[in-house]
Structures are given as C-alpha cells and as structure tokens.
Amino acid sequence: MINVKKTARLFNLLFTLCALTFSSCAPREANTAIRTMITPLAPTALPAPTSGRPQYAPGELVDYIAQNGDTLPALAQRFNTSVEEIFQANPIIPRDATTMPVGLPMRIPIYYLPLWGLAYQSLPDSAFINGPAQIGFNTSAFLASTNGWLKNYRVYAGEKSRNGAEMVEYVAVNYSVSPRLLLAILEYQTGALTQPDPPSQKFALGFRRAYYDTPYLQLIIAANILNNGYYGWRNGTLTEFELPDGSITRPDPWQNAGSVALQYYFSRTQTGKAYLASIGSDGLAHTYATFFGDPWLDASIGIPGSLQQPPLRFPFLAGHIWAYTSGPHTGWGSGEPYAALDFAPASDVTGCYTVARDLFSTAMADGLIVRADVDGVIVDLDKDGDERTGWVLYYLHTAADSRITVGKEVKAGDPIGYPSCEGGSATGTHVHIARKYNGEWVSASGPLAFDLEGWVAGGEERAGTLTRGAQTVIACDCSDFRTRIASELR
C-alpha cells in the first residue's frame, strides 16, 4: 500500500530539486545536458515531415520529462493513454496533483498514433506568454530602433489612435501573448521590422476573413489562433489538426505548448514545404532569435509544480443570489482559453439593463487594481503592480460610470463596478471573470478549476457546472432556478 503522506512529501521534494535544477534565474548560458533532455537539438536543414518515432507497442512505457504547465489529463490525451495508467506507472505522484514540477522524470504508457509531427521545439512557453519573461522589454524603444514600416504605422484600436508599438502592446496585453512573438510574426510574414513599405496586398498574414484585411485586424486573428493552439495543447483538447490541403498532423507527444501554438498557427494558412519551413529552425524560430536572441537560453518556469488557486469568493455581495449564466468559455477573444465564467444579478428583465445600486460586482480576493478600462479590470493579488506576475483576477463588462480606478487597493467583497454589457460581446447584463497566473490564462475547469467558496467549476465549453459536495448548479443563460447560487461569506 502506498503511503500517501510520504509520497506527497517526496513529490514536493522532487519538485524543489527539479525547480532548482531547471531554474533559469541565473546565467543566460544554456546547460547543454538539460537543454537536450527537454528539447531536441535544432536541425540544420529543413526538417522531415514526421518525428520518426517508432511504432510503440500498446501501453509501452516511454520516458518523459515534465514540462511547464503539464497536467496528467493533458498528458493522457497527448500520449493516447489514460490518467489512471499514468498514476500506476508513477506511484510517486499524489492523486490530488495539479501541475507537474518542471523536470520531473516520468514513465508514460503510450499508444501509438500515426502522423506524429516534428520533434523540433521552436519556442519555449515563456517566450509565448506575456508573462515574467517580457518584463523589461520596451516595445516602443525596440521598434524605434528598426527601419521597417511598422514603426510609422497608425491605427484606431481600442477606442483610441495608436502607433505600431502601441498596437502590438494592445494586442499583447489583451490576449496575453508575448509582444516579442507578435513582432517576430509580423517581421517573418510582412517584413514589418526591416522593410520600409507595408505589404501592398490585403490579408497580410494570410487570414482571408471579411473586414479583417488590415495589419491590425490580421494581428488580432493571429493572436487568437495562437491562443487556440497554445491552450488547446496545454489542456489536451487539441491533439491533431488539418492543414489547408486536407492532410492531418498530430503534434509529437513530447512537444511543449509554445511550439504547438506555432505549428497550429501556420497550419491555418500553409501546407507542404512552406508549412514545414515555417515551423522549423530556419522559420519563425530563426526570425525570433535574430531580433531577440535564443529564447531557450533563459527559458523560465511560468507554471510551478503543485500550483494552487488562492481562496476566492463569488464576484458579488454576500447574501445575494445571482445566476450562473455561462460555464467555461474564452477569457478573451474566441475559442481557447476556456478560462472564464459568467454571473448575472437576479432581475425580472432580460437583455442589457441598469442594475440596482447594491448589485455591483465585487473583488474575489484582496488585491491592487492595475488595469481598469473598457477591455477589463485586473485585480493583482500579489500587489506588485504588474499583471504579468503571480495570480491576477480579470473582470469584463463593468459599467464605465461605476468602474473602479487604477491604483486602488481592494479587500475581498469591495465593489469593482456594476455589471453591464459594456466591453467585449454581451447579450445581457453580467460579469465575466477569469484568472491568470504569471500571464497565462488558467482554465476554468480541470485540475486547477475555479473554486469559489468551495463551489468548483466543471463541464465543457459554456455547458458548465458548479459543484460543492452533493450540490450542483448548472450554467444557463436562461437564468432559471437551476442556475441560482448565493455567496455565503461575510
């Protein structure tokens, strides 16, 4: 019989050792042994179309080193196995484990699938997320040093006129995608940093969507697709995708989320040799390294092992009953990440309306307001003033005439602003809440599910539940009796 307390202590010890071993807080020089263990060496020529993995026997145990943000449900999907089989092969892992410690050696039962893609990893997760690794990077100063057309670009975005640097930052902040990565994509596909003239053709990034023909709107689509790929792989929901020519590719099970995000991104518009070139060492990865250095030299850990959500209360006043109107859905944009939940105050009217004076949205925990505008309110729980670090809480659809201001410290239960239809897309008055950790959107369900006063979120997109003990509340925009839930904290 396994001693649960003993294995949990051992698991935590391994986490500490792994964190010390794989931390990149020190020098920028790469440790070749560690780098090789986590990511294959970059090929020098155009990569082959498949990873070259053998056809494993059913259930064969393969070696795996835990990567940033790994969870057992996602690993089970990638290796075509089950969570239970992973537990049996790795008895050291506690049953209540959330995220795996980076660098933890594991044995995973694998069930072979054909069409596995490249083993080459092009981008670490820390270079994908607008998180701690982006602190200190000044988009405006960088762009001023270049000679490309983006430096002089102007666009109206987010209710104001913005220059090229402000546009990139605006997209980076809202989608929480690295501004360096967005700049590298614009350079790779349009010469934004080196070519003096902007692209003459519409749909510069290749996304032929009506009314989305400008560089700014193309970048919006790009950031959304990148997130779809990143969080789809992170959560285990994206294990294969189809290229424009109808061919199917399945990311190599050993891949990391940042690299799969790029594979998915280029798979939307490219195929054949062009696709393989874009995701290989001479593609986007080379452009990124040319302007910003090799991101693997200081790849950092964004999601630590055994990550836990801090205690949170409902986003409305204690003693009040609101409706749970939507389960897991996008935090920002469309599709993944399914990081958000919606709640609406009780009302005898539908649609967009002005709420009663005591029906404001409230802080779910103590924190500092670091962003407050039509695109959302951010409560920074570590109060360091930077939404790219630690836990932050995100609110959307707060009314402008009541919205809290930047710089204000709040206590759990303090007003944030009245729920409304303002900002984003909304068909009725409500508040939209989500969480981020070190800049990464955290899924509303799964191993790190939203826990609000002991009510734990579950379910698929939109059709969500909140469960506490034997009680379950079912999400529905109909706001019927099954959706009602009360905050009980005082």
C-alpha positions as CSV (number, residue, x, y, z in Angstrom):
1,M,0.0,0.0,0.0
2,I,1.3,3.5,-0.9
3,N,1.9,5.9,2.0
4,V,0.1,9.0,0.6
5,K,1.7,11.5,3.0
6,K,5.1,10.1,2.4
7,T,4.8,10.1,-1.4
8,A,3.4,13.7,-1.2
9,R,6.4,14.8,0.7
10,L,8.7,13.0,-1.7
11,F,6.8,14.6,-4.6
12,N,7.3,18.0,-3.1
13,L,11.0,17.3,-2.5
14,L,11.4,16.3,-6.1
15,F,9.6,19.5,-7.1
16,T,12.1,21.5,-5.2
17,L,15.1,19.7,-6.7
18,C,13.6,20.0,-10.2
19,A,12.9,23.7,-9.7
20,L,16.5,24.3,-8.6
21,T,17.9,22.3,-11.4
22,F,15.8,23.8,-14.2
23,S,15.6,27.3,-12.9
24,S,16.9,30.0,-15.3
25,C,17.2,32.8,-12.8
26,A,21.0,32.6,-13.0
27,P,23.2,32.8,-16.1
28,R,22.0,33.0,-19.7
29,E,24.4,30.3,-20.7
30,A,22.5,27.1,-21.6
31,N,23.2,23.8,-19.8
32,T,23.5,21.5,-22.8
33,A,22.6,18.4,-20.9
34,I,19.4,19.9,-19.5
35,R,18.5,21.5,-22.8
36,T,18.9,18.2,-24.7
37,M,16.8,16.4,-22.1
38,I,13.9,18.8,-22.6
39,T,14.2,19.8,-26.2
40,P,15.9,18.1,-29.1
41,L,18.8,20.0,-30.8
42,A,17.7,22.1,-33.7
43,P,18.2,20.5,-37.1
44,T,20.4,22.4,-39.5
45,A,18.3,21.6,-42.6
46,L,14.7,21.5,-43.5
47,P,13.1,19.1,-41.0
48,A,11.5,15.9,-42.1
49,P,7.7,15.8,-42.1
50,T,7.4,13.4,-39.2
51,S,9.1,12.9,-35.9
52,G,10.5,9.5,-36.8
53,R,9.1,8.0,-33.6
54,P,8.9,4.2,-33.6
55,Q,5.6,2.3,-33.6
56,Y,5.3,1.6,-29.9
57,A,3.7,-1.5,-28.5
58,P,0.3,-0.8,-26.9
59,G,0.9,0.5,-23.4
60,E,4.7,0.6,-23.7
61,L,6.3,2.8,-21.1
62,V,8.3,5.8,-22.5
63,D,10.5,8.3,-20.8
64,Y,9.1,11.9,-20.4
65,I,10.5,14.9,-18.5
66,A,7.7,17.1,-17.2
67,Q,7.5,20.5,-18.9
68,N,6.0,23.8,-18.0
69,G,2.3,23.6,-17.1
70,D,1.9,19.9,-17.7
71,T,-1.1,18.2,-16.1
72,L,-2.0,14.5,-16.1
73,P,-5.3,14.8,-18.1
74,A,-3.4,16.7,-20.9
75,L,-0.5,14.2,-20.9
76,A,-3.0,11.4,-21.1
77,Q,-4.6,12.9,-24.2
78,R,-1.2,13.6,-25.9
79,F,0.1,10.1,-25.3
80,N,-3.3,8.5,-26.2
81,T,-3.4,6.9,-22.8
82,S,-5.4,7.4,-19.5
83,V,-4.7,9.3,-16.3
84,E,-5.1,6.1,-14.3
85,E,-2.4,4.4,-16.3
86,I,-0.1,7.3,-15.7
87,F,-0.7,7.1,-12.0
88,Q,0.0,3.4,-12.0
89,A,3.3,3.9,-13.8
90,N,4.3,6.8,-11.5
91,P,3.1,5.9,-7.9
92,I,5.1,8.9,-6.6
93,I,2.6,11.3,-8.0
94,P,-0.2,12.2,-5.4
95,R,-3.7,11.6,-6.5
96,D,-4.6,15.3,-5.9
97,A,-1.7,16.6,-8.0
98,T,-2.4,19.7,-10.1
99,T,0.5,20.8,-12.2
100,M,3.7,18.7,-12.6
101,P,7.0,20.0,-11.4
102,V,9.2,21.0,-14.4
103,G,11.9,18.5,-14.8
104,L,10.2,15.6,-13.0
105,P,11.2,12.3,-14.7
106,M,8.1,10.3,-15.6
107,R,7.2,7.0,-17.3
108,I,4.1,7.3,-19.5
109,P,2.2,4.4,-21.2
110,I,1.9,5.2,-24.9
111,Y,-0.5,4.0,-27.5
112,Y,0.9,4.7,-31.0
113,L,-0.9,7.0,-33.4
114,P,0.3,7.7,-37.0
115,L,1.1,11.1,-38.4
116,W,3.0,12.5,-35.4
117,G,4.7,15.7,-36.4
118,L,8.1,17.2,-35.7
119,A,10.0,16.7,-32.5
120,Y,11.8,20.0,-33.0
121,Q,10.7,22.6,-30.4
122,S,10.8,26.1,-31.8
123,L,9.7,28.3,-28.8
124,P,9.6,27.8,-25.0
125,D,6.3,28.7,-23.3
126,S,8.0,31.6,-21.5
127,A,8.6,33.3,-24.9
128,F,5.0,32.8,-25.9
129,I,3.2,34.2,-22.9
130,N,3.1,37.9,-22.0
131,G,4.5,37.0,-18.6
132,P,7.6,37.5,-16.4
133,A,10.0,36.9,-19.3
134,Q,8.6,40.0,-21.0
135,I,9.3,42.3,-18.1
136,G,11.9,44.9,-19.1
137,F,11.1,44.7,-22.8
138,N,10.1,48.1,-24.2
139,T,8.2,47.7,-27.4
140,S,8.3,51.4,-28.3
141,A,12.0,51.6,-27.8
142,F,12.7,48.4,-29.7
143,L,10.5,49.5,-32.7
144,A,12.1,52.9,-32.8
145,S,15.5,51.2,-33.4
146,T,14.2,49.4,-36.5
147,N,13.7,50.6,-40.1
148,G,10.5,48.7,-41.0
149,W,7.1,50.0,-41.9
150,L,5.6,49.1,-38.5
151,K,7.4,52.0,-36.8
152,N,5.3,54.5,-38.7
153,Y,2.1,52.5,-38.7
154,R,-1.1,54.1,-37.3
155,V,-4.4,52.5,-36.5
156,Y,-7.5,53.2,-34.5
157,A,-7.9,50.4,-31.9
158,G,-9.5,50.1,-28.5
159,E,-11.2,53.4,-28.7
160,K,-8.1,55.4,-29.5
161,S,-5.5,56.1,-32.2
162,R,-2.3,54.0,-31.7
163,N,1.1,53.8,-33.3
164,G,2.6,50.5,-34.3
165,A,4.2,49.8,-30.9
166,E,1.0,50.7,-29.1
167,M,-0.9,48.4,-31.4
168,V,1.3,45.5,-30.6
169,E,1.2,46.1,-26.9
170,Y,-2.6,46.4,-27.0
171,V,-2.9,43.0,-28.6
172,A,-0.2,41.5,-26.3
173,V,-2.0,42.7,-23.2
174,N,-5.5,41.7,-24.1
175,Y,-4.6,38.2,-25.4
176,S,-1.6,37.8,-23.0
177,V,0.7,36.9,-25.9
178,S,4.3,38.0,-25.9
179,P,4.9,41.3,-27.8
180,R,8.2,39.9,-29.0
181,L,6.4,36.9,-30.6
182,L,3.9,39.2,-32.3
183,L,6.7,41.4,-33.6
184,A,8.6,38.3,-34.9
185,I,5.5,37.1,-36.7
186,L,4.9,40.5,-38.3
187,E,8.5,40.5,-39.5
188,Y,8.6,36.9,-40.7
189,Q,5.4,37.4,-42.8
190,T,5.4,41.0,-43.7
191,G,8.9,42.5,-43.1
192,A,7.5,44.8,-40.5
193,L,10.9,45.5,-38.9
194,T,13.1,45.6,-41.9
195,Q,11.1,46.6,-45.0
196,P,10.2,50.3,-45.4
197,D,6.9,49.7,-47.3
198,P,3.9,48.0,-45.7
199,P,2.5,44.9,-47.6
200,S,0.6,46.0,-50.7
201,Q,-1.9,43.2,-50.6
202,K,-4.7,42.8,-48.1
203,F,-4.8,40.0,-45.5
204,A,-1.0,40.3,-44.9
205,L,-0.9,37.4,-42.5
206,G,-2.9,35.1,-44.8
207,F,-6.2,35.2,-43.0
208,R,-8.9,35.9,-45.5
209,R,-11.7,37.0,-43.3
210,A,-14.2,39.6,-44.4
211,Y,-13.5,43.1,-43.0
212,Y,-10.3,41.8,-41.3
213,D,-7.9,42.9,-44.1
214,T,-5.7,45.5,-42.2
215,P,-2.4,44.5,-40.4
216,Y,-4.0,45.3,-37.0
217,L,-7.0,43.1,-37.6
218,Q,-4.9,40.4,-39.1
219,L,-2.8,40.5,-35.9
220,I,-6.0,40.2,-33.8
221,I,-6.8,36.9,-35.7
222,A,-3.2,35.8,-35.3
223,A,-3.2,36.3,-31.5
224,N,-6.5,34.5,-31.2
225,I,-5.3,31.5,-33.3
226,L,-2.0,31.3,-31.3
227,N,-4.0,31.1,-28.1
228,N,-6.3,28.4,-29.6
229,G,-3.2,26.3,-30.3
230,Y,-1.4,27.0,-27.1
231,Y,-4.2,26.3,-24.7
232,G,-5.7,23.5,-26.8
233,W,-2.4,21.7,-26.3
234,R,-2.0,22.8,-22.7
235,N,-5.4,21.3,-21.8
236,G,-5.2,18.3,-24.0
237,T,-8.2,19.2,-26.3
238,L,-6.0,19.8,-29.4
239,T,-4.2,16.7,-30.4
240,E,-4.5,16.9,-34.1
241,F,-5.3,19.4,-36.8
242,E,-5.9,19.6,-40.5
243,L,-3.8,21.7,-43.0
244,P,-5.4,23.6,-45.9
245,D,-4.5,20.7,-48.3
246,G,-6.6,18.3,-46.1
247,S,-3.6,16.5,-44.6
248,I,-3.7,15.7,-40.9
249,T,-0.9,16.2,-38.4
250,R,-0.6,15.3,-34.8
251,P,1.9,17.2,-32.7
252,D,4.6,15.0,-31.2
253,P,3.5,13.9,-27.7
254,W,6.8,15.3,-26.3
255,Q,6.1,18.8,-27.6
256,N,5.6,21.9,-25.5
257,A,2.6,24.3,-25.8
258,G,4.6,27.2,-27.2
259,S,5.9,25.2,-30.1
260,V,2.5,23.5,-30.8
261,A,0.9,27.0,-30.9
262,L,3.2,28.0,-33.7
263,Q,2.5,24.7,-35.6
264,Y,-1.2,25.3,-35.3
265,Y,-0.9,28.9,-36.3
266,F,1.0,28.2,-39.5
267,S,-1.3,25.2,-40.2
268,R,-4.2,27.6,-40.8
269,T,-2.7,29.1,-43.9
270,Q,0.3,27.0,-45.1
271,T,0.9,23.4,-46.2
272,G,3.7,21.2,-47.5
273,K,7.2,22.6,-47.6
274,A,6.1,26.1,-46.7
275,Y,4.5,24.8,-43.5
276,L,7.5,22.7,-42.6
277,A,9.8,25.7,-43.2
278,S,7.8,28.0,-41.0
279,I,7.9,25.7,-38.0
280,G,11.5,24.5,-38.5
281,S,14.7,26.0,-37.3
282,D,15.0,28.4,-40.3
283,G,11.5,29.7,-39.9
284,L,9.8,31.8,-37.3
285,A,12.2,30.5,-34.7
286,H,15.1,31.9,-36.6
287,T,13.4,35.3,-37.0
288,Y,12.7,35.4,-33.3
289,A,16.3,34.6,-32.4
290,T,17.7,37.1,-34.8
291,F,15.9,40.0,-33.2
292,F,15.6,38.8,-29.6
293,G,18.2,36.1,-29.0
294,D,17.8,32.4,-28.4
295,P,14.7,32.1,-26.1
296,W,15.9,28.7,-24.9
297,L,18.9,30.2,-23.2
298,D,16.8,31.8,-20.5
299,A,13.6,29.8,-20.7
300,S,11.8,30.3,-17.4
301,I,9.2,28.3,-15.5
302,G,5.9,30.0,-15.7
303,I,3.7,27.4,-14.1
304,P,5.3,25.8,-11.0
305,G,4.5,22.3,-9.8
306,S,1.6,21.7,-7.5
307,L,0.1,25.2,-8.2
308,Q,-2.9,26.0,-6.1
309,Q,-5.5,28.7,-6.5
310,P,-5.8,31.2,-3.6
311,P,-9.1,31.3,-1.7
312,L,-11.7,33.2,-3.8
313,R,-15.2,34.3,-3.1
314,F,-18.1,34.9,-5.5
315,P,-17.9,38.2,-7.5
316,F,-21.0,39.6,-5.8
317,L,-22.2,40.6,-2.4
318,A,-22.6,38.1,0.4
319,G,-26.2,37.0,0.9
320,H,-27.2,37.9,-2.6
321,I,-28.4,35.4,-5.2
322,W,-27.1,35.6,-8.8
323,A,-27.4,33.3,-11.8
324,Y,-24.6,31.2,-13.1
325,T,-25.1,32.1,-16.8
326,S,-22.1,30.5,-18.5
327,G,-19.6,27.8,-17.8
328,P,-16.1,27.6,-19.1
329,H,-15.6,29.9,-22.1
330,T,-13.0,32.1,-23.6
331,G,-11.1,34.5,-21.4
332,W,-10.6,36.9,-24.3
333,G,-11.3,36.5,-28.0
334,S,-12.9,33.3,-29.2
335,G,-12.2,29.7,-28.5
336,E,-9.4,28.7,-26.2
337,P,-8.5,29.6,-23.5
338,Y,-11.7,28.4,-21.7
339,A,-10.8,30.5,-18.7
340,A,-13.9,32.4,-17.8
341,L,-17.2,32.1,-16.0
342,D,-20.2,34.4,-16.2
343,F,-22.7,35.5,-13.5
344,A,-25.7,37.8,-13.7
345,P,-27.6,39.5,-10.9
346,A,-31.2,38.5,-10.3
347,S,-33.6,40.6,-12.4
348,D,-37.2,40.5,-13.8
349,V,-35.9,41.8,-17.1
350,T,-33.7,40.4,-19.8
351,G,-31.0,41.8,-22.1
352,C,-28.9,44.8,-21.2
353,Y,-30.2,46.8,-18.4
354,T,-29.1,49.1,-15.5
355,V,-28.8,47.2,-12.2
356,A,-30.0,48.2,-8.8
357,R,-27.5,50.1,-6.6
358,D,-26.5,47.1,-4.4
359,L,-25.9,44.7,-7.3
360,F,-22.3,45.6,-8.1
361,S,-19.6,43.1,-8.9
362,T,-17.1,42.6,-6.1
363,A,-13.5,41.7,-5.6
364,M,-13.0,38.0,-5.2
365,A,-9.8,38.5,-3.1
366,D,-7.6,41.3,-1.7
367,G,-5.5,43.0,-4.3
368,L,-4.4,46.0,-6.3
369,I,-6.2,47.4,-9.4
370,V,-3.6,47.6,-12.1
371,R,-5.9,47.9,-15.2
372,A,-9.4,49.3,-15.5
373,D,-10.9,50.2,-18.8
374,V,-13.5,49.0,-21.3
375,D,-11.3,46.0,-22.1
376,G,-11.3,44.8,-18.5
377,V,-10.4,45.2,-14.8
378,I,-7.4,43.5,-13.4
379,V,-7.0,42.7,-9.6
380,D,-3.4,41.9,-8.9
381,L,-3.2,39.6,-5.9
382,D,0.5,40.0,-5.2
383,K,0.1,43.8,-5.4
384,D,3.4,44.2,-7.3
385,G,1.7,46.4,-9.9
386,D,2.3,44.0,-12.8
387,E,-0.4,41.8,-14.2
388,R,2.3,39.6,-15.9
389,T,3.3,38.1,-12.5
390,G,1.6,35.9,-9.9
391,W,-2.2,35.5,-9.7
392,V,-4.5,38.1,-11.2
393,L,-8.2,38.2,-11.5
394,Y,-9.9,39.5,-14.6
395,Y,-13.3,41.2,-14.9
396,L,-15.1,42.2,-18.1
397,H,-18.4,44.1,-18.6
398,T,-18.1,46.6,-15.8
399,A,-20.0,49.8,-16.4
400,A,-17.8,52.8,-17.1
401,D,-19.7,55.1,-14.7
402,S,-19.0,52.9,-11.7
403,R,-15.8,51.2,-12.7
404,I,-13.0,51.1,-10.1
405,T,-9.9,53.1,-10.9
406,V,-6.3,52.0,-11.3
407,G,-4.1,52.2,-8.2
408,K,-6.8,51.4,-5.7
409,E,-6.3,48.6,-3.2
410,V,-9.3,46.4,-2.6
411,K,-10.4,43.9,0.0
412,A,-12.4,40.8,-0.8
413,G,-16.0,41.9,-1.2
414,D,-15.2,45.6,-2.2
415,P,-17.1,47.0,-5.3
416,I,-15.4,46.6,-8.7
417,G,-18.2,48.2,-10.7
418,Y,-21.8,47.4,-11.9
419,P,-22.2,44.5,-14.3
420,S,-23.3,45.6,-17.8
421,C,-23.0,44.8,-21.5
422,E,-20.0,47.2,-21.9
423,G,-16.8,45.8,-23.4
424,G,-16.5,42.7,-25.5
425,S,-19.6,40.9,-26.7
426,A,-22.6,40.5,-24.5
427,T,-26.3,39.9,-25.0
428,G,-27.3,40.6,-21.4
429,T,-26.0,42.3,-18.2
430,H,-23.5,40.2,-16.4
431,V,-19.9,40.0,-15.1
432,H,-17.3,37.8,-16.8
433,I,-14.4,36.6,-14.6
434,A,-11.2,34.8,-15.3
435,R,-7.8,34.1,-13.8
436,K,-4.2,34.3,-15.0
437,Y,-1.0,33.1,-13.3
438,N,2.3,34.6,-14.5
439,G,0.5,35.9,-17.5
440,E,-1.0,32.5,-18.5
441,W,-4.8,32.1,-18.6
442,V,-5.9,29.4,-16.2
443,S,-8.6,27.1,-17.4
444,A,-11.9,27.5,-15.5
445,S,-12.3,23.7,-15.2
446,G,-9.8,20.8,-14.9
447,P,-7.0,20.2,-12.4
448,L,-6.9,23.9,-11.5
449,A,-10.6,24.6,-11.7
450,F,-12.2,27.8,-10.4
451,D,-13.0,27.3,-6.7
452,L,-15.5,29.9,-5.4
453,E,-16.3,29.5,-1.7
454,G,-16.0,25.7,-2.2
455,W,-18.0,25.6,-5.4
456,V,-15.8,24.0,-8.0
457,A,-16.3,24.7,-11.8
458,G,-16.6,21.8,-14.2
459,G,-18.0,20.8,-17.5
460,E,-17.4,21.6,-21.2
461,E,-17.5,24.9,-23.0
462,R,-20.4,27.0,-21.9
463,A,-22.3,24.0,-20.5
464,G,-20.7,24.2,-17.1
465,T,-21.5,23.2,-13.5
466,L,-20.5,24.4,-10.1
467,T,-20.4,21.6,-7.5
468,R,-20.0,21.6,-3.8
469,G,-20.4,18.3,-2.1
470,A,-23.7,16.8,-3.2
471,Q,-25.0,20.1,-4.7
472,T,-24.6,21.0,-8.3
473,V,-25.7,24.2,-10.1
474,I,-26.0,24.1,-13.9
475,A,-25.0,27.1,-16.0
476,C,-27.6,28.5,-18.4
477,D,-28.1,32.0,-20.0
478,C,-31.8,31.4,-19.3
479,S,-31.1,32.3,-15.6
480,D,-33.7,29.8,-14.4
481,F,-33.9,28.3,-10.9
482,R,-31.3,25.7,-11.6
483,T,-28.7,28.5,-12.2
484,R,-29.2,30.3,-8.8
485,I,-26.3,30.5,-6.4
486,A,-25.6,32.6,-3.3
487,S,-22.5,34.0,-1.8
488,E,-22.4,32.9,1.8
489,L,-19.2,34.6,3.0
490,R,-19.5,37.7,5.3
